[in-house]
Amino acid sequence: MSVDLVGFLGVVLVAYVVPGPDFLVVVRSATEHPAKGRAAALGAQSGLCVHMLAAAVGLSLIAARSPAVYDAIKLLGAVYLVYLGVRAVLAARRAARERAAGREAAGGVEDGTDPRTPEEEAPAHGRWRSGFTQGFLTNVLNPKAALFFLSILPQFVHGGGSTSRQIFFLGTLDIVIGVAYWFALVAVAARLRAFLARPKVRHRWELTTGWLFIAIGIGVAAAA
């Protein structure tokens, strides 16, 4: 098997370092709970597996050459990102109202800490499923990921062997590198949980990430 590993690794590392929707999903999930962050990372890479298999059998080529299919996938991804953003913004506002009501009941006293977040109180299996689903859908509905496997990977494939096998090899390598990168990112983001556990900070974080999701979703839809 003859592939340009050095060039491919360079492209992959740059692609992961540049923040995108999956980056935001993994980091946000990790600050809620490390287990949810790891689940989101595995979900994102599972979404890449779908694109890799589709590229290997030529399905992505069909989608890329059909504007209707491509736009449908793009719009679905945009809608999902907006959904995540709206849900985050509404959750932040709901939590702010609950804290305000709690302060009134306590006579206006607030200690500035909130050690337990809703994610910590949720069952472990529900937390994992939520993170995995968000990561998976964000990536599998991202047509740019499909085009990466369709247009970028073949640049590092050489003749003298099975094209599908080489794409599968490079795609698997990409996924493994991604898992390592995301898990390292989760470890770093999880350290911010104590800081983000402060009610005011968490409120701003939820609003910021929520509006970022909405902005990215609208941008994707506008480009369709």
NUBA-143732 format. One line per 10 residues: number of its first residue (from 1); for each residue x, z, y of C-alpha. Coordinates in nm, 3 decimals. Layout:
BEGIN
NUM = X/Z/Y ~ ... $
% end
This chain:
BEGIN
1 = 0.000/0.000/0.000 ~ 0.155/-0.114/0.330 ~ 0.020/0.058/0.642 ~ 0.166/0.145/0.983 ~ 0.151/0.524/0.952 ~ 0.355/0.608/1.263 ~ 0.138/0.400/1.494 ~ -0.180/0.517/1.327 ~ -0.090/0.887/1.356 ~ -0.017/0.840/1.726 $
11 = -0.356/0.686/1.790 ~ -0.539/0.949/1.586 ~ -0.372/1.240/1.765 ~ -0.457/1.096/2.106 ~ -0.817/1.035/1.995 ~ -0.858/1.398/1.891 ~ -0.690/1.546/2.199 ~ -0.917/1.355/2.441 ~ -1.239/1.565/2.463 ~ -1.563/1.406/2.350 $
21 = -1.906/1.519/2.227 ~ -1.766/1.649/1.896 ~ -1.501/1.849/2.087 ~ -1.773/2.014/2.295 ~ -1.987/2.090/1.989 ~ -1.699/2.250/1.796 ~ -1.572/2.459/2.089 ~ -1.918/2.576/2.187 ~ -2.001/2.667/1.827 ~ -1.669/2.854/1.787 $
31 = -1.735/3.068/2.094 ~ -2.070/3.165/1.944 ~ -1.915/3.253/1.607 ~ -1.595/3.139/1.429 ~ -1.788/3.054/1.112 ~ -2.024/2.832/1.309 ~ -1.725/2.662/1.472 ~ -1.569/2.585/1.134 ~ -1.904/2.459/1.006 ~ -1.937/2.231/1.310 $
41 = -1.584/2.100/1.246 ~ -1.665/2.022/0.883 ~ -1.990/1.860/0.992 ~ -1.810/1.638/1.242 ~ -1.560/1.526/0.980 ~ -1.840/1.464/0.730 ~ -1.992/1.233/0.989 ~ -1.661/1.048/1.001 ~ -1.678/1.011/0.622 ~ -2.004/0.819/0.666 $
51 = -1.841/0.584/0.918 ~ -1.535/0.542/0.699 ~ -1.738/0.448/0.393 ~ -1.954/0.214/0.602 ~ -1.644/0.042/0.741 ~ -1.490/0.014/0.394 ~ -1.794/-0.170/0.259 ~ -1.855/-0.371/0.575 ~ -2.178/-0.206/0.691 ~ -2.029/-0.114/1.027 $
61 = -1.952/-0.481/1.081 ~ -2.318/-0.561/1.036 ~ -2.418/-0.287/1.284 ~ -2.156/-0.395/1.538 ~ -2.274/-0.758/1.525 ~ -2.639/-0.664/1.561 ~ -2.711/-0.547/1.918 ~ -3.044/-0.398/1.810 ~ -2.888/-0.181/1.539 ~ -2.598/-0.078/1.762 $
71 = -2.825/0.013/2.054 ~ -3.060/0.206/1.824 ~ -2.774/0.419/1.692 ~ -2.644/0.467/2.045 ~ -2.981/0.577/2.181 ~ -3.037/0.815/1.890 ~ -2.701/0.976/1.962 ~ -2.784/1.001/2.333 ~ -3.120/1.162/2.262 ~ -2.960/1.416/2.030 $
81 = -2.695/1.510/2.288 ~ -2.962/1.555/2.555 ~ -3.162/1.766/2.309 ~ -2.862/1.994/2.250 ~ -2.807/2.023/2.624 ~ -3.169/2.103/2.708 ~ -3.182/2.362/2.431 ~ -2.864/2.528/2.562 ~ -2.992/2.536/2.922 ~ -3.329/2.678/2.818 $
91 = -3.160/2.940/2.598 ~ -2.936/3.046/2.889 ~ -3.232/3.082/3.123 ~ -3.435/3.270/2.863 ~ -3.145/3.511/2.803 ~ -3.110/3.565/3.178 ~ -3.480/3.654/3.206 ~ -3.452/3.894/2.913 ~ -3.149/4.066/3.069 ~ -3.333/4.095/3.400 $
101 = -3.630/4.252/3.224 ~ -3.396/4.488/3.041 ~ -3.233/4.598/3.367 ~ -3.571/4.669/3.521 ~ -3.672/4.877/3.218 ~ -3.343/5.069/3.241 ~ -3.380/5.134/3.609 ~ -3.150/4.854/3.727 ~ -2.849/4.969/3.525 ~ -2.631/4.708/3.353 $
111 = -2.305/4.788/3.178 ~ -2.183/4.425/3.190 ~ -2.134/4.396/2.815 ~ -2.339/4.246/2.538 ~ -2.136/4.283/2.219 ~ -2.387/4.114/1.992 ~ -2.490/3.755/2.046 ~ -2.786/3.583/1.878 ~ -2.542/3.399/1.651 ~ -2.396/3.727/1.528 $
121 = -2.744/3.855/1.448 ~ -2.846/3.536/1.266 ~ -2.805/3.509/0.887 ~ -2.469/3.365/0.781 ~ -2.625/3.070/0.593 ~ -2.841/2.979/0.894 ~ -2.540/2.998/1.124 ~ -2.337/2.770/0.896 ~ -2.621/2.522/0.855 ~ -2.679/2.506/1.230 $
131 = -2.312/2.441/1.308 ~ -2.269/2.184/1.031 ~ -2.585/1.995/1.130 ~ -2.486/1.978/1.496 ~ -2.136/1.856/1.415 ~ -2.258/1.603/1.161 ~ -2.534/1.450/1.372 ~ -2.319/1.437/1.685 ~ -2.056/1.235/1.500 ~ -2.267/1.022/1.268 $
141 = -2.484/0.910/1.563 ~ -2.178/0.822/1.770 ~ -2.130/0.442/1.751 ~ -1.782/0.478/1.899 ~ -1.674/0.654/1.580 ~ -1.806/0.359/1.377 ~ -1.623/0.113/1.600 ~ -1.303/0.316/1.563 ~ -1.304/0.261/1.189 ~ -1.417/-0.097/1.230 $
151 = -1.180/-0.216/1.502 ~ -0.889/0.030/1.529 ~ -0.810/0.104/1.165 ~ -0.769/-0.263/1.065 ~ -0.491/-0.292/1.325 ~ -0.277/-0.072/1.102 ~ -0.367/-0.246/0.777 ~ -0.130/-0.509/0.642 ~ -0.174/-0.783/0.384 ~ -0.065/-0.759/0.026 $
161 = -0.326/-0.507/-0.079 ~ -0.694/-0.421/-0.076 ~ -0.820/-0.394/0.282 ~ -1.098/-0.155/0.179 ~ -0.850/0.067/-0.004 ~ -0.617/0.081/0.295 ~ -0.904/0.161/0.533 ~ -1.017/0.432/0.295 ~ -0.664/0.577/0.284 ~ -0.624/0.578/0.664 $
171 = -0.975/0.713/0.711 ~ -0.911/0.998/0.468 ~ -0.587/1.079/0.649 ~ -0.777/1.079/0.980 ~ -1.036/1.319/0.841 ~ -0.775/1.559/0.698 ~ -0.585/1.563/1.030 ~ -0.914/1.627/1.208 ~ -1.001/1.925/0.990 ~ -0.663/2.084/1.064 $
181 = -0.699/2.014/1.437 ~ -1.055/2.145/1.461 ~ -0.976/2.462/1.266 ~ -0.682/2.532/1.500 ~ -0.911/2.473/1.797 ~ -1.172/2.705/1.649 ~ -0.910/2.981/1.615 ~ -0.819/2.944/1.983 ~ -1.180/2.921/2.105 ~ -1.283/3.221/1.895 $
191 = -1.038/3.435/2.093 ~ -1.249/3.369/2.401 ~ -1.555/3.531/2.245 ~ -1.488/3.874/2.396 ~ -1.464/3.721/2.741 ~ -1.770/3.503/2.688 ~ -1.966/3.801/2.554 ~ -2.006/3.923/2.914 ~ -2.364/3.835/3.010 ~ -2.286/3.660/3.338 $
201 = -1.995/3.465/3.190 ~ -2.197/3.362/2.884 ~ -2.483/3.253/3.110 ~ -2.252/3.024/3.309 ~ -2.089/2.895/2.990 ~ -2.425/2.810/2.831 ~ -2.543/2.633/3.146 ~ -2.216/2.443/3.187 ~ -2.198/2.320/2.828 ~ -2.569/2.244/2.829 $
211 = -2.549/2.025/3.137 ~ -2.236/1.859/3.001 ~ -2.427/1.762/2.686 ~ -2.707/1.624/2.900 ~ -2.467/1.430/3.123 ~ -2.284/1.279/2.825 ~ -2.614/1.186/2.660 ~ -2.744/1.019/2.977 ~ -2.412/0.836/3.017 ~ -2.432/0.705/2.660 $
221 = -2.793/0.593/2.710 ~ -2.713/0.423/3.042 ~ -2.433/0.226/2.880 ~ -2.661/0.101/2.603 $
% end
